[in-house]
Structure formats: structure tokens, C-alpha cells
Amino acid sequence: MSHQEREKLKLLQRLRKVRGQLDAVERSLAADEDCGGQLMLLAAVRGGVNSLMGEVLETHIRFHLADGAKEQIAPELAEDLIDLVHAYLK
């Protein structure tokens, strides 16, 4: 399995987890459960989406701006950008 296939599988697994979290929110709302629990579920969804976005952005930076681009940016700059993205999405 290639590196790209492993990354794709990892992202799809993350997406399925977020989908499961959204399903839990839907069940909680339909069952008229406690608002505090619903807010916790929603926070988990937000964290999952932010994490997924961070992974996609990191992959984009690594493979389209640093390694495979016509006009590459410096590896140090790519790492700084990745760190900034992860910090912003926390």
C-alpha cells in the first residue's frame, strides 16, 4: 500500500468517526436529552472536524507546497506553516 493510500485511508477513518459523532448528536436531539450532553457531543464533532481539516491541510502543505510543487517553499517554512495550522485549529 502506497503512502498516499495509507493517508487516504487514515482520512476516511477520521471522517467516519466524525460521522458517528454527528449521528450521536442526532440521536441525542431526537431523544430530547440533556443540553449539557448535547453540547459535549457538539464539541467533540467540532474537534473531529478541526482535526480532519488539520490533517488535510498538512498533507496539502507537505505534498503540494513543499515536496511536489514547481516552486517549492523551504522545508522549515512548511513545518512552521503546519504548526501554525494545528495551533489555529485547536
C-alpha positions as CSV (number, residue, x, y, z in Angstrom):
1,M,0.0,0.0,0.0
2,S,1.4,3.4,-1.0
3,H,2.0,6.3,1.3
4,Q,-0.9,8.2,-0.4
5,E,-3.3,5.2,0.0
6,R,-2.4,5.0,3.7
7,E,-3.0,8.7,4.1
8,K,-6.3,8.4,2.3
9,L,-7.4,5.5,4.5
10,K,-6.5,7.5,7.6
11,L,-8.5,10.5,6.5
12,L,-11.5,8.3,5.6
13,Q,-11.4,6.6,9.0
14,R,-11.3,10.1,10.6
15,L,-14.3,11.1,8.5
16,R,-16.2,8.0,9.6
17,K,-15.5,8.9,13.2
18,V,-16.9,12.4,12.7
19,R,-20.0,10.9,11.0
20,G,-20.5,8.7,14.1
21,Q,-20.2,11.7,16.3
22,L,-22.8,13.5,14.3
23,D,-25.1,10.5,14.5
24,A,-24.8,10.6,18.3
25,V,-25.8,14.3,18.2
26,E,-28.8,13.5,16.1
27,R,-29.9,10.7,18.5
28,S,-29.4,12.9,21.5
29,L,-31.5,15.7,20.0
30,A,-34.2,13.3,18.9
31,A,-34.4,11.8,22.4
32,D,-34.6,15.3,23.9
33,E,-31.6,14.5,26.1
34,D,-29.8,17.0,28.4
35,C,-28.4,20.1,26.8
36,G,-25.1,19.7,28.6
37,G,-24.6,16.3,27.0
38,Q,-25.5,17.6,23.6
39,L,-23.0,20.5,23.9
40,M,-20.3,18.0,24.8
41,L,-21.2,15.9,21.7
42,L,-21.1,19.0,19.5
43,A,-17.7,20.0,21.0
44,A,-16.4,16.5,20.0
45,V,-17.8,17.0,16.5
46,R,-16.1,20.3,16.2
47,G,-12.8,18.9,17.4
48,G,-13.1,16.0,15.0
49,V,-13.7,18.3,12.0
50,N,-10.9,20.6,13.1
51,S,-8.6,17.6,13.3
52,L,-9.6,16.3,9.9
53,M,-9.1,19.8,8.4
54,G,-5.7,20.0,10.0
55,E,-4.7,16.6,8.5
56,V,-5.9,17.6,5.0
57,L,-4.1,21.0,5.2
58,E,-0.9,19.3,6.5
59,T,-1.0,16.9,3.6
60,H,-1.6,19.7,1.2
61,I,1.4,21.7,2.5
62,R,3.7,18.7,2.5
63,F,2.9,17.4,-0.9
64,H,1.8,20.4,-2.9
65,L,3.8,23.3,-1.4
66,A,7.0,21.6,-0.1
67,D,7.8,18.4,-1.9
68,G,5.9,18.3,-5.2
69,A,5.4,21.9,-6.2
70,K,7.1,23.6,-9.1
71,E,8.1,26.5,-6.8
72,Q,8.8,24.8,-3.5
73,I,8.9,26.6,-0.2
74,A,11.7,25.8,2.3
75,P,11.1,22.7,4.5
76,E,11.5,24.9,7.6
77,L,8.8,27.2,6.4
78,A,6.5,24.3,5.6
79,E,6.9,22.9,9.1
80,D,6.2,26.4,10.6
81,L,3.1,26.7,8.5
82,I,1.9,23.2,9.6
83,D,2.5,24.1,13.3
84,L,0.5,27.3,12.8
85,V,-2.4,25.5,11.2
86,H,-2.5,22.9,14.0
87,A,-2.3,25.7,16.7
88,Y,-5.1,27.6,15.0
89,L,-7.4,24.6,14.7
90,K,-7.1,23.6,18.4
